[in-house]
Amino acid sequence: MTVDPQYNEDQDAKRQLDEILKNCTRCQSAEDHRLIIKAFELSMEAHKGVRRRSGELYIMHPLAVARIVGEEIGLGAKGIAAALLHDVVEDTDYTVDDLTAIFGEKIAGIVDGLTKLEGAFDQTKSKQADNFRKLLLTMVEDVRVILIKLADRLHNMRTLDSMPDHKKYKIAGETLFIYAPLAHRLGLYAIKTELEDLSLKYEHPSVYFDISEKLKDYRTRNDQILTRFSLPIIDRLSHEGFEFDIKGRPKSVFSIWNKMQKKSVPFDEIYDLLALRIVFKAKPGIPEKTQCWSIYSLITDVYKPKPDRLRDWVSVPKANGYEALHATFMGPDGKWVEIQIRSERMDEIAERGFAAHWKYKGQQDKDTELDNWLKQIREVLDNPDVDSLEFLDDFKLNLFSAEMMIFTPKGDVKVMPKGATTLDLAFEIHTNIGYKCIGAKVNYKLVPLSHELKSGDQVEILTSEKQTPKYEWLNYVTTAKAKSRIKEAFKKERKAMVQKGEVMLEEALNQKRLTTNAKILKKLQSFYNFPNKEELYYKIGKKIIRLDNLPKILSDKTSNKWVRYWRLSFGKKQSDGPVKGTGAIKSIKKGSKPTEMVVSDDMADEEYMIASCCNPIPGDDLVGYVDDNNKLILHSRKCPVAIRLMSSHGNKIVSASWESHKILSFLALINLSGIDSIGIVSKITKVISEDQNVNMRSIHFDSHDGIFEGVIYLYIHNTEDLNNLIFNIAKIKGVHNVTRQERIKGGLAGGA
């Protein structure tokens, strides 16, 4: 007898529902169960017959999101019901009014917040950014909206394999730019870590699998070290009557990669890969903070601590509610081991973030830093004139993982993001204090508005009634609140100046019998290095730039002489087969979505360019961006600018790859350092001159106190040639460090 596959799938969906009901710790009443079952049945009916790209029934997605919401985040019945219904309004005939009638305003409001914006959009604006802004508008009213959205994003990332490459890059870039930092800000560390790792897996698969294998091998080799290190600690804490769990804390693949990038070191030189976590059962009647320090003190009796690696988040928790004591100790094998000390309560808050934070928050408690952060978001969102893309950038600035404590003259504590200035603090205290700020006293010393604060500083803001806000203050601030308040003060004046500049440029072009067009604007923006035409018009209106040399600027030819050696060819479009040939670039029409491009040696003229912000070379992972002028710009996939574009203009992203690349040489820069000795420079230049695949453009060395530092500009064909050269230079006795610098000031130079 054959079994109907539909029957099996429906049964599987019901099994998933049973798991949700069984594992939800906050919905044990019959009423809670009825609400979840009712939401499941409506969702099942609404999505009937619909399948995901992977082939499974669509209902399995809302069920998976509901499981994450219940088991990994810890929301209650209403949160789970909203998760089950989160795609109903967007993808089916049900409306928000229908859900209000069936489930009430609260659940319908959450679903509405999770539903993407519909209707016509200005094509110059970002639909992605508008959707995100709407999401946050609902979040400040009910934080469950963003928690369900994070669960939705996590499940989408877990099932990203079935998507085409350009969609993977868009979703992974958006995840890394916004959703992972947001999960961190809400204290969802487990989700944040998984989102980062999955983003790396899809953006740089070879890097991800390489580090994963090394990490697996490293853990196998070092398990014995951790066991040997743990035994004396277990004896000591047990003797003092502590009940606790001690286990290895695996370092995430993304955090290792990030550290390798920031410090320009290989995997083997990441020194804090060994880590333990101690989670203790708090003894009644003794403050948890005291017990954390007691455990730390007991460990110092056994091992010597590293003083500069002590992180105390039990005295002043992070803004997202995170509490723990982090310390690093020298083990018996000469290796540093990081230990995190937490109570069971602290551990639940660390893993489940906001949901657990509310579980432990008493009614009489004052607002936490997390509550204050939500208020700040509401303040920024309350300004209806803020452009969505502008908001997205400003909001991103407020998702700093690092925070610092600033003290007022009276000793009150203000938690500010790392990198904040005295002017940021002035606006944090009050908008009017920001507008009237003339400087500050930091630790009793007079400093300017642009002074960057450090954790522990005591700051007194100085004001004057004669002071008025200045537009250049935008260069002195980093927080979204300060930026939006400064922009607010100048909105009308700036708008008038932009209009004036536009008229002035039009008149100047008319005199030359020219009209304003995209090509001319691009040339002027490029010449003056302005990010957009609004900035160009503003500077013309303010008479900061003159239009006397207009003919010269417009007659200048592009300096990219090497472009003629190349050919562009496209891979599959949505409906067509491969498109080849020199005219392929012209197939990018509005509404057409090429999914892949291949860069090879014999490309036609100036139809695309290499981004100077990240300077990718053959062998680097690539992504393409189609700009407003229909030109393709190639970025390295790990470039911050590319990640921002993927998160705000995902519909203009094209997957890209290199084909052959032996005709053209690309400019690359390497940095060296080591022990200075006679003949070291000639040894280095000899290795370079003997390499047939590399040409040296310039070399510069400095020597001081027996140490040398060098910078070498080279023309190379691809990353393989460059890596071989770096490997050969590193073998020279006395050379300690050789790294590629990916960002080259002054952009890209090239030649055949």
C-alpha distance (Angstrom), angle and dihedral (degrees) to the residues before:
residue distance angle dihedral
M1 . . .
T2 3.80 . .
V3 3.77 119.9 .
D4 3.80 118.9 -134.4
P5 3.85 106.3 -113.8
Q6 3.82 90.1 -147.4
Y7 3.80 88.0 59.9
N8 3.81 91.1 53.7
E9 3.80 93.1 49.1
D10 3.81 92.6 49.3
Q11 3.80 89.5 48.7
D12 3.82 89.4 50.2
A13 3.82 90.0 52.6
K14 3.81 90.2 51.4
R15 3.82 90.2 49.1
Q16 3.81 88.9 54.3
L17 3.81 89.2 51.3
D18 3.82 90.2 51.7
E19 3.82 89.5 52.3
I20 3.83 90.3 51.9
L21 3.82 92.0 50.6
K22 3.82 92.5 45.2
N23 3.83 96.6 48.4
C24 3.81 100.7 40.1
T25 3.81 103.8 106.6
R26 3.81 93.1 -173.9
C27 3.82 99.2 51.5
Q28 3.78 110.0 56.6
S29 3.83 99.5 130.2
A30 3.81 121.7 99.5
E31 3.82 89.4 -119.6
D32 3.83 91.2 56.0
H33 3.81 90.6 49.9
R34 3.81 91.6 49.1
L35 3.84 91.1 52.1
I36 3.84 92.9 50.8
I37 3.84 93.2 46.1
K38 3.84 90.4 48.3
A39 3.85 90.7 51.6
F40 3.82 90.7 47.0
E41 3.81 93.1 50.9
L42 3.83 93.0 49.5
S43 3.81 91.8 46.6
M44 3.82 91.1 46.9
E45 3.82 90.7 51.6
A46 3.84 94.1 43.8
H47 3.84 94.3 50.7
K48 3.82 95.0 38.7
G49 3.81 112.9 147.3
V50 3.83 93.6 5.8
R51 3.81 118.6 123.8
R52 3.78 133.3 -166.1
R53 3.81 122.0 -120.0
S54 3.84 88.0 -97.1
G55 3.84 89.6 61.2
E56 3.82 99.0 -111.5
L57 3.82 122.8 122.5
Y58 3.83 111.4 -81.9
I59 3.83 91.9 -127.6
M60 3.83 88.2 70.3
H61 3.84 89.2 70.5
P62 3.85 97.4 57.5
L63 3.82 88.2 42.2
A64 3.83 90.9 53.5
V65 3.85 90.9 47.1
A66 3.82 89.9 49.6
R67 3.84 90.3 51.4
I68 3.81 91.6 51.8
V69 3.83 89.9 47.4
G70 3.81 92.5 50.1
E71 3.82 103.1 35.5
E72 3.83 105.7 27.6
I73 3.83 101.1 30.9
G74 3.81 99.3 26.9
L75 3.82 103.3 -134.0
G76 3.81 122.2 159.9
A77 3.81 134.6 -118.3
K78 3.84 97.3 -67.2
G79 3.81 91.6 50.4
I80 3.83 91.2 49.4
A81 3.83 91.8 46.5
A82 3.83 90.7 50.9
A83 3.83 89.6 48.7
L84 3.82 90.5 53.4
L85 3.83 89.4 50.7
H86 3.82 98.8 38.4
D87 3.85 96.3 111.2
V88 3.82 98.2 34.5
V89 3.84 97.8 93.7
E90 3.81 94.0 41.2
D91 3.81 98.7 46.1
T92 3.82 106.5 27.3
D93 3.83 140.6 44.0
Y94 3.81 93.8 -94.0
T95 3.84 115.7 109.9
V96 3.81 132.7 -153.3
D97 3.83 87.9 -106.2
D98 3.82 89.6 56.0
L99 3.83 91.0 53.0
T100 3.83 91.2 45.8
A101 3.81 89.8 55.3
I102 3.83 93.1 47.1
F103 3.84 103.3 35.5
G104 3.81 106.5 15.4
E105 3.82 133.5 -110.0
K106 3.82 98.0 -68.1
I107 3.82 97.7 59.4
A108 3.84 92.6 36.8
G109 3.85 89.4 51.3
I110 3.82 91.4 53.0
V111 3.83 91.7 49.0
D112 3.81 90.1 47.7
G113 3.81 89.7 53.3
L114 3.81 89.3 52.4
T115 3.82 93.4 49.1
K116 3.79 115.8 97.6
L117 3.79 120.1 -119.4
E118 3.80 116.5 -92.4
G119 3.81 133.6 -158.0
A120 3.79 136.1 49.2
F121 3.77 120.0 -22.2
D122 3.75 134.2 -163.2
Q123 3.81 100.1 -107.5
T124 3.81 91.4 -141.8
K125 3.79 90.5 61.0
S126 3.79 126.6 73.3
K127 3.81 117.6 -105.1
Q128 3.82 88.5 -166.1
A129 3.81 91.7 56.6
D130 3.83 92.1 45.9
N131 3.80 90.9 52.1
F132 3.77 91.5 49.3
R133 3.80 91.9 49.7
K134 3.82 90.5 51.7
L135 3.81 89.3 49.7
L136 3.82 91.0 54.4
L137 3.81 92.7 45.8
T138 3.82 87.7 60.7
M139 3.82 92.2 39.7
V140 3.80 94.0 63.5
E141 3.81 88.2 56.7
D142 3.82 95.2 44.0
V143 3.80 119.7 8.5
R144 3.83 90.7 -159.3
V145 3.82 87.1 79.9
I146 3.80 92.8 68.5
L147 3.82 93.2 39.3
I148 3.83 90.8 56.1
K149 3.82 90.1 44.1
L150 3.82 89.5 54.3
A151 3.82 89.8 50.2
D152 3.83 89.2 48.9
R153 3.81 90.7 50.1
L154 3.82 91.8 47.1
H155 3.81 92.5 53.9
N156 3.83 91.1 45.8
M157 3.81 89.3 52.2
R158 3.82 91.2 48.5
T159 3.83 89.6 54.3
L160 3.82 99.7 38.3
D161 3.82 95.2 115.9
S162 3.81 93.9 90.4
M163 3.84 93.6 56.9
P164 3.84 125.0 94.4
D165 3.83 116.3 -104.2
H166 3.82 98.4 -103.9
K167 3.85 89.6 53.0
K168 3.82 90.3 48.4
Y169 3.82 90.6 54.1
K170 3.81 92.7 47.2
I171 3.83 93.9 49.1
A172 3.84 94.6 40.6
G173 3.83 91.9 47.3
E174 3.80 92.5 48.9
T175 3.83 89.8 47.3
L176 3.80 92.8 52.3
F177 3.82 94.2 43.1
I178 3.81 99.6 46.8
Y179 3.80 118.6 -2.4
A180 3.83 101.2 50.6
P181 3.86 92.7 48.6
L182 3.81 88.5 45.1
A183 3.82 91.4 52.4
H184 3.82 87.5 50.0
R185 3.82 91.6 49.8
L186 3.81 90.0 52.0
G187 3.81 90.9 49.2
L188 3.83 96.4 -111.6
Y189 3.81 95.1 138.6
A190 3.81 97.8 163.2
I191 3.83 91.2 51.9
K192 3.81 92.8 42.5
T193 3.83 91.0 52.6
E194 3.81 93.5 48.1
L195 3.82 92.0 47.6
E196 3.83 90.9 51.9
D197 3.81 93.3 46.9
L198 3.81 92.7 48.4
S199 3.83 91.4 47.9
L200 3.81 89.4 53.5
K201 3.82 90.7 46.4
Y202 3.83 91.9 58.1
E203 3.81 99.3 35.7
H204 3.82 97.5 43.3
P205 3.84 107.1 14.9
S206 3.83 96.0 167.6
V207 3.83 91.8 50.5
Y208 3.82 91.4 46.6
F209 3.82 95.2 51.1
D210 3.81 92.7 42.3
I211 3.84 93.1 54.1
S212 3.85 91.3 41.4
E213 3.82 91.0 55.8
K214 3.82 92.6 45.7
L215 3.80 90.4 48.2
K216 3.81 92.1 50.3
D217 3.79 90.4 49.7
Y218 3.82 91.3 45.4
R219 3.82 92.4 52.3
T220 3.80 92.1 49.3
R221 3.82 90.9 51.5
N222 3.82 95.1 44.6
D223 3.81 102.9 40.6
Q224 3.80 89.4 95.0
I225 3.83 91.3 52.1
L226 3.84 90.9 53.7
T227 3.81 91.4 46.5
R228 3.82 91.5 49.7
F229 3.82 89.9 45.8
S230 3.84 93.0 48.8
L231 3.82 100.5 49.9
P232 3.85 98.2 74.2
I233 3.85 89.9 45.3
I234 3.83 91.6 50.8
D235 3.84 90.3 49.9
R236 3.80 92.4 48.1
L237 3.83 97.2 47.3
S238 3.82 93.5 42.6
H239 3.82 89.6 51.3
E240 3.83 88.8 54.7
G241 3.82 91.5 52.4
F242 3.81 100.2 -107.0
E243 3.80 119.5 151.4
F244 3.81 107.5 -149.1
D245 3.80 150.1 141.4
I246 3.79 119.9 -128.2
K247 3.79 120.4 -167.2
G248 3.78 142.3 152.7
R249 3.81 114.9 -87.9
P250 3.82 108.5 -144.1
K251 3.80 114.7 -137.1
S252 3.81 111.3 -128.8
V253 3.81 120.1 -113.0
F254 3.83 90.9 -125.9
S255 3.83 94.3 51.7
I256 3.82 90.2 51.4
W257 3.82 91.6 48.4
N258 3.81 90.7 46.5
K259 3.80 91.2 52.1
M260 3.82 91.3 47.0
Q261 3.84 89.1 53.1
K262 3.81 96.5 44.9
K263 3.80 96.6 45.0
S264 3.83 96.4 32.5
V265 3.80 91.2 -130.3
P266 3.84 131.7 135.2
F267 3.82 123.0 -112.9
D268 3.82 92.6 -96.0
E269 3.83 91.7 60.6
I270 3.84 96.7 56.6
Y271 3.78 97.7 108.3
D272 3.83 103.6 -169.9
L273 3.81 99.0 59.9
L274 3.81 90.3 114.9
A275 3.80 109.6 78.7
L276 3.81 138.5 159.7
R277 3.79 132.2 -167.6
I278 3.80 123.1 -150.2
V279 3.83 113.7 -162.1
F280 3.81 111.2 -175.1
K281 3.80 133.8 -169.0
A282 3.81 105.0 -118.9
K283 3.81 115.5 -117.3
P284 3.83 111.5 -126.5
G285 3.81 118.1 -106.7
I286 3.82 95.9 20.3
P287 3.86 120.9 95.5
E288 3.81 112.1 -110.1
K289 3.81 89.9 -129.6
T290 3.82 90.4 58.7
Q291 3.82 90.5 49.5
C292 3.85 91.3 51.0
W293 3.80 90.7 53.9
S294 3.83 91.0 44.9
I295 3.82 90.1 56.0
Y296 3.83 90.1 46.6
S297 3.81 89.8 50.6
L298 3.82 92.2 49.8
I299 3.83 91.0 51.4
T300 3.84 90.8 50.9
D301 3.82 87.2 58.7
V302 3.82 86.9 62.8
Y303 3.85 104.4 32.2
K304 3.80 135.5 24.0
P305 3.84 113.8 -111.9
K306 3.83 126.1 -135.9
P307 3.85 101.4 -120.7
D308 3.81 97.9 -152.9
R309 3.83 92.5 52.2
L310 3.83 98.1 61.6
R311 3.82 112.2 118.7
D312 3.80 115.7 -172.1
W313 3.81 112.6 -163.0
V314 3.80 94.6 149.4
S315 3.83 94.4 73.1
V316 3.83 92.8 45.3
P317 3.84 113.0 12.8
K318 3.81 120.8 -145.5
A319 3.80 118.0 -93.2
N320 3.81 89.7 -100.4
G321 3.81 91.9 57.5
Y322 3.83 96.0 -100.9
E323 3.82 113.8 154.5
A324 3.82 126.0 -175.9
L325 3.77 143.4 117.1
H326 3.83 114.4 -119.1
A327 3.80 120.4 -166.8
T328 3.81 135.7 162.7
F329 3.82 122.4 -140.1
M330 3.80 134.8 -171.2
G331 3.81 108.4 -115.5
P332 3.82 128.1 -148.7
D333 3.84 91.2 -98.4
G334 3.82 94.7 58.3
K335 3.82 92.0 -102.3
W336 3.82 127.0 125.1
V337 3.82 114.4 -121.1
E338 3.81 122.6 -165.7
I339 3.82 116.9 -143.7
Q340 3.81 125.3 -164.5
I341 3.81 115.0 -158.6
R342 3.83 117.3 -159.1
S343 3.79 139.9 155.2
E344 3.83 118.7 -126.1
R345 3.82 88.9 -102.0
M346 3.82 91.7 50.7
D347 3.79 90.1 47.8
E348 3.81 93.3 53.9
I349 3.82 91.0 48.7
A350 3.82 89.7 48.6
E351 3.81 92.8 51.6
R352 3.80 101.0 36.0
G353 3.79 100.0 28.6
F354 3.78 118.9 -174.4
A355 3.82 97.6 15.1
A356 3.83 92.4 54.4
H357 3.82 90.7 41.8
W358 3.82 89.2 61.5
K359 3.81 91.9 45.0
Y360 3.82 90.6 60.8
K361 3.81 97.7 36.0
G362 3.80 113.6 107.4
Q363 3.80 121.8 -140.5
Q364 3.80 91.7 -116.7
D365 3.81 94.8 51.5
K366 3.79 118.0 117.4
D367 3.80 119.7 -120.7
T368 3.79 113.6 -70.1
E369 3.80 125.1 -137.4
L370 3.81 86.5 -99.9
D371 3.81 90.7 58.5
N372 3.81 89.6 48.1
W373 3.82 90.3 50.9
L374 3.81 91.1 53.5
K375 3.83 88.7 50.8
Q376 3.82 89.6 52.9
I377 3.82 90.7 51.6
R378 3.81 89.1 51.0
E379 3.83 90.5 51.4
V380 3.81 92.3 52.6
L381 3.82 92.2 44.8
D382 3.80 91.6 49.4
N383 3.82 89.0 72.1
P384 3.85 102.6 88.4
D385 3.82 93.5 -168.6
V386 3.79 95.6 63.9
D387 3.81 111.8 115.4
S388 3.84 111.8 -123.6
L389 3.82 95.3 -127.2
E390 3.81 90.5 47.4
F391 3.78 88.9 49.3
L392 3.81 91.9 49.5
D393 3.82 91.1 54.5
D394 3.81 93.1 45.6
F395 3.81 92.2 46.1
K396 3.81 90.5 50.7
L397 3.81 88.4 56.5
N398 3.80 89.0 60.5
L399 3.81 93.9 54.9
F400 3.80 93.3 79.4
S401 3.77 113.7 153.1
A402 3.81 91.3 -154.1
E403 3.79 118.7 70.0
M404 3.78 133.9 -179.5
M405 3.78 136.6 -157.4
I406 3.80 117.9 -123.1
F407 3.81 121.1 -170.6
T408 3.82 124.7 -144.2
P409 3.85 120.2 -140.8
K410 3.84 87.6 -96.3
G411 3.82 91.8 53.0
D412 3.82 97.9 -105.3
V413 3.80 115.5 145.6
K414 3.82 124.3 -123.3
V415 3.83 117.0 -171.8
M416 3.81 109.6 -143.6
P417 3.82 132.2 176.2
K418 3.81 115.7 -100.7
G419 3.81 109.8 -93.0
A420 3.84 94.5 34.9
T421 3.81 117.5 144.2
T422 3.81 134.1 -145.5
L423 3.84 88.5 -96.6
D424 3.84 90.2 54.3
L425 3.80 89.0 54.0
A426 3.83 91.6 48.9
F427 3.82 91.0 55.3
E428 3.82 90.2 43.2
I429 3.83 89.3 58.5
H430 3.83 94.5 45.8
T431 3.82 137.7 -31.0
N432 3.84 92.8 -122.3
I433 3.82 91.1 51.0
G434 3.81 86.9 53.3
Y435 3.81 92.5 50.8
K436 3.83 92.3 48.7
C437 3.82 97.1 40.6
I438 3.83 115.6 126.4
G439 3.80 99.2 169.1
A440 3.79 141.5 -53.0
K441 3.76 145.2 -115.9
V442 3.79 110.7 -120.4
N443 3.82 112.1 -167.9
Y444 3.86 86.2 -15.1
K445 3.82 92.6 -55.5
L446 3.84 121.2 116.3
V447 3.84 113.3 -115.7
P448 3.85 134.8 173.3
L449 3.83 127.7 -108.4
S450 3.81 91.4 -97.4
H451 3.84 94.7 55.8
E452 3.83 110.3 129.8
L453 3.81 111.7 -130.9
K454 3.79 126.1 -134.0
S455 3.78 128.0 -149.0
G456 3.80 110.5 -87.9
D457 3.84 95.4 27.1
Q458 3.81 117.2 142.5
V459 3.80 107.3 -140.9
E460 3.79 133.0 -166.8
I461 3.83 113.5 -171.5
L462 3.82 115.1 -140.5
T463 3.84 118.6 -149.4
S464 3.79 138.7 -176.1
E465 3.82 129.4 -163.9
K466 3.82 88.4 -138.6
Q467 3.81 92.9 59.2
T468 3.82 118.6 104.5
P469 3.83 127.4 -174.9
K470 3.83 117.8 -90.6
Y471 3.80 125.1 -150.6
E472 3.83 92.0 -132.7
W473 3.82 87.5 64.4
L474 3.82 85.7 85.4
N475 3.82 85.5 75.8
Y476 3.82 90.5 56.7
V477 3.81 100.1 52.5
T478 3.81 135.8 70.2
T479 3.83 106.2 178.0
A480 3.81 122.6 92.7
K481 3.80 91.9 -129.9
A482 3.82 94.1 56.2
K483 3.83 92.9 43.7
S484 3.80 94.5 49.9
R485 3.84 92.7 47.2
I486 3.84 92.5 50.7
K487 3.82 91.9 46.7
E488 3.82 89.4 48.3
A489 3.81 91.0 56.8
F490 3.81 91.6 53.8
K491 3.78 102.9 35.5
K492 3.85 98.1 104.2
E493 3.81 95.6 39.1
R494 3.80 92.1 46.9
K495 3.81 93.1 48.1
A496 3.81 91.2 53.5
M497 3.81 90.9 47.3
V498 3.83 92.3 50.0
Q499 3.82 90.4 52.4
K500 3.82 90.9 47.8
G501 3.84 91.1 50.2
E502 3.81 91.6 49.4
V503 3.84 90.8 53.9
M504 3.83 91.8 45.9
L505 3.82 91.9 52.1
E506 3.81 92.0 46.5
E507 3.82 91.1 51.8
A508 3.82 92.4 47.6
L509 3.83 91.0 50.6
N510 3.82 92.4 46.2
Q511 3.81 89.1 57.6
K512 3.83 87.4 57.9
R513 3.83 89.7 45.9
L514 3.81 91.0 -110.8
T515 3.80 132.3 125.0
T516 3.79 128.7 -144.8
N517 3.81 111.8 -93.4
A518 3.80 138.3 158.1
K519 3.83 93.8 -98.1
I520 3.83 93.7 54.3
L521 3.81 92.5 45.0
K522 3.82 90.7 49.3
K523 3.80 90.6 51.1
L524 3.83 92.6 50.0
Q525 3.82 92.5 44.9
S526 3.79 90.1 49.8
F527 3.83 93.2 47.2
Y528 3.82 93.9 51.0
N529 3.83 93.5 33.4
F530 3.83 95.3 -124.9
P531 3.82 119.2 160.6
N532 3.83 95.1 -138.0
K533 3.79 143.4 5.3
E534 3.84 91.9 -104.2
E535 3.80 89.7 64.0
L536 3.82 89.5 48.5
Y537 3.82 92.9 51.4
Y538 3.82 90.9 45.5
K539 3.82 93.4 53.4
I540 3.84 90.6 46.7
G541 3.83 90.8 49.2
K542 3.83 91.1 49.6
K543 3.85 88.4 48.0
I544 3.80 89.6 -124.7
I545 3.80 87.5 130.6
R546 3.81 123.2 36.5
L547 3.78 127.3 -144.3
D548 3.84 96.8 -142.0
N549 3.82 93.7 106.4
L550 3.83 95.0 46.5
P551 3.86 95.2 120.3
K552 3.82 91.8 51.9
I553 3.84 93.8 49.0
L554 3.80 92.9 48.0
S555 3.81 93.9 46.5
D556 3.83 94.4 51.8
K557 3.78 112.3 112.2
T558 3.77 121.5 -136.5
S559 3.80 115.2 -93.1
N560 3.81 94.9 -141.3
K561 3.83 95.7 107.4
W562 3.79 92.8 158.6
V563 3.80 96.0 63.8
R564 3.82 93.1 87.1
Y565 3.81 90.6 69.9
W566 3.78 92.7 67.1
R567 3.79 141.2 82.8
L568 3.79 128.5 -160.5
S569 3.76 121.8 -146.6
F570 3.76 129.4 176.1
G571 3.74 129.9 -137.0
K572 3.79 121.9 -149.6
K573 3.77 121.3 -22.5
Q574 3.78 119.4 -154.4
S575 3.81 93.3 -87.5
D576 3.82 107.9 6.9
G577 3.73 136.1 73.5
P578 3.83 122.2 -114.6
V579 3.79 118.5 -44.8
K580 3.79 115.7 -149.0
G581 3.76 136.4 178.8
T582 3.78 140.9 61.1
G583 3.79 95.1 -67.4
A584 3.81 94.0 55.6
I585 3.79 94.2 103.3
K586 3.78 90.1 63.5
S587 3.81 88.6 66.7
I588 3.79 90.6 78.1
K589 3.76 98.6 101.2
K590 3.76 124.1 162.8
G591 3.80 107.7 -78.2
S592 3.82 92.7 19.1
K593 3.80 113.6 114.5
P594 3.79 117.0 -160.0
T595 3.78 106.6 -163.7
E596 3.79 99.5 -162.7
M597 3.80 139.8 22.0
V598 3.78 128.6 -170.4
V599 3.80 120.3 -152.3
S600 3.80 114.1 -150.0
D601 3.80 140.4 164.8
D602 3.78 102.5 -87.3
M603 3.79 105.2 50.9
A604 3.80 123.5 158.9
D605 3.81 123.3 -112.8
E606 3.81 129.6 -60.4
E607 3.78 101.6 -31.4
Y608 3.78 97.2 125.3
M609 3.76 140.2 14.8
I610 3.80 140.9 -151.6
A611 3.82 111.5 -111.8
S612 3.80 110.4 -114.5
C613 3.83 91.9 -152.8
C614 3.82 92.7 73.0
N615 3.84 104.4 9.1
P616 3.84 98.7 -147.3
I617 3.81 116.6 -156.5
P618 3.82 129.6 -162.7
G619 3.79 107.8 -69.4
D620 3.83 94.9 35.7
D621 3.82 117.8 112.5
L622 3.82 106.0 -100.4
V623 3.77 139.7 -155.6
G624 3.82 126.5 -177.2
Y625 3.81 127.8 -141.6
V626 3.82 122.5 -162.5
D627 3.83 106.0 -144.1
D628 3.82 128.6 -153.8
N629 3.82 90.5 -87.0
N630 3.82 91.7 55.2
K631 3.80 91.6 -109.1
L632 3.80 120.5 138.5
I633 3.78 115.7 -127.2
L634 3.81 117.1 -164.4
H635 3.81 118.3 -143.3
S636 3.78 133.4 178.1
R637 3.83 106.6 -107.2
K638 3.80 91.9 -123.0
C639 3.83 93.4 51.8
P640 3.87 110.9 120.5
V641 3.82 89.8 -137.2
A642 3.83 90.5 54.2
I643 3.82 91.9 48.1
R644 3.82 89.1 51.8
L645 3.82 91.2 49.5
M646 3.81 91.3 49.3
S647 3.79 89.5 53.1
S648 3.82 96.7 46.7
H649 3.84 106.5 25.6
G650 3.81 101.8 28.3
N651 3.82 91.9 147.9
K652 3.83 89.6 65.3
I653 3.81 95.1 52.4
V654 3.82 119.9 112.6
S655 3.81 124.9 -172.2
A656 3.81 110.3 -121.8
S657 3.79 138.7 -172.5
W658 3.81 139.8 177.5
E659 3.79 121.7 -110.1
S660 3.82 115.6 -178.5
H661 3.77 122.1 -16.0
K662 3.79 115.0 173.4
I663 3.83 99.8 114.6
L664 3.78 96.7 62.0
S665 3.78 130.0 60.8
F666 3.80 119.8 -149.7
L667 3.76 125.5 -154.0
A668 3.81 113.6 -113.3
L669 3.78 132.5 174.0
I670 3.79 128.1 -147.5
N671 3.81 129.0 -170.1
L672 3.81 121.9 -149.7
S673 3.78 136.2 -173.7
G674 3.78 136.1 172.3
I675 3.81 147.5 118.5
D676 3.80 112.6 -36.2
S677 3.80 114.2 -123.6
I678 3.81 138.2 155.4
G679 3.81 111.8 -76.0
I680 3.82 96.6 9.6
V681 3.84 92.7 124.7
S682 3.82 93.6 49.2
K683 3.84 89.8 49.6
I684 3.82 90.2 53.3
T685 3.82 94.7 46.3
K686 3.84 89.9 46.5
V687 3.84 90.9 56.9
I688 3.84 90.3 49.1
S689 3.83 95.1 46.0
E690 3.83 91.3 49.9
D691 3.81 91.5 54.6
Q692 3.83 107.8 95.0
N693 3.82 93.4 -161.6
V694 3.81 97.6 55.6
N695 3.83 135.1 65.7
M696 3.81 121.9 -165.8
R697 3.80 117.1 -134.6
S698 3.82 101.7 178.2
I699 3.79 140.2 -13.7
H700 3.80 131.6 -160.3
F701 3.83 128.4 -177.9
D702 3.82 132.3 -175.4
S703 3.79 124.2 -169.2
H704 3.82 127.7 -164.0
D705 3.80 134.6 158.1
G706 3.81 92.6 -6.4
I707 3.83 93.8 -52.7
F708 3.81 125.2 105.9
E709 3.80 128.9 -157.2
G710 3.80 122.5 -167.3
V711 3.78 140.8 -173.8
I712 3.83 120.8 -160.7
Y713 3.82 126.6 -174.1
L714 3.81 112.3 -154.2
Y715 3.79 139.1 178.7
I716 3.82 108.9 -133.5
H717 3.81 136.7 167.9
N718 3.81 101.7 -138.5
T719 3.79 146.5 -18.7
E720 3.80 92.6 -88.4
D721 3.83 92.0 60.5
L722 3.80 90.4 44.8
N723 3.83 93.6 49.1
N724 3.82 91.0 49.0
L725 3.80 90.2 52.3
I726 3.83 92.3 47.4
F727 3.83 89.1 50.0
N728 3.84 91.7 51.4
I729 3.82 93.7 47.0
A730 3.83 90.9 48.0
K731 3.84 89.0 57.3
I732 3.86 90.9 63.1
K733 3.80 110.5 106.3
G734 3.82 109.6 -109.4
V735 3.82 95.9 26.0
H736 3.81 107.2 113.1
N737 3.78 104.9 169.5
V738 3.85 133.7 25.6
T739 3.82 120.0 171.9
R740 3.77 138.4 164.0
Q741 3.81 116.0 -119.7
E742 3.79 107.1 -146.0
R743 3.79 99.5 -166.4
I744 3.79 114.0 67.8
K745 3.80 117.5 -171.3
G746 3.76 113.5 -127.9
G747 3.81 93.3 33.9
L748 3.75 127.7 -107.1
A749 3.73 128.5 -24.1
G750 3.74 120.2 -171.0
G751 3.74 146.0 167.2
A752 3.72 140.7 171.2
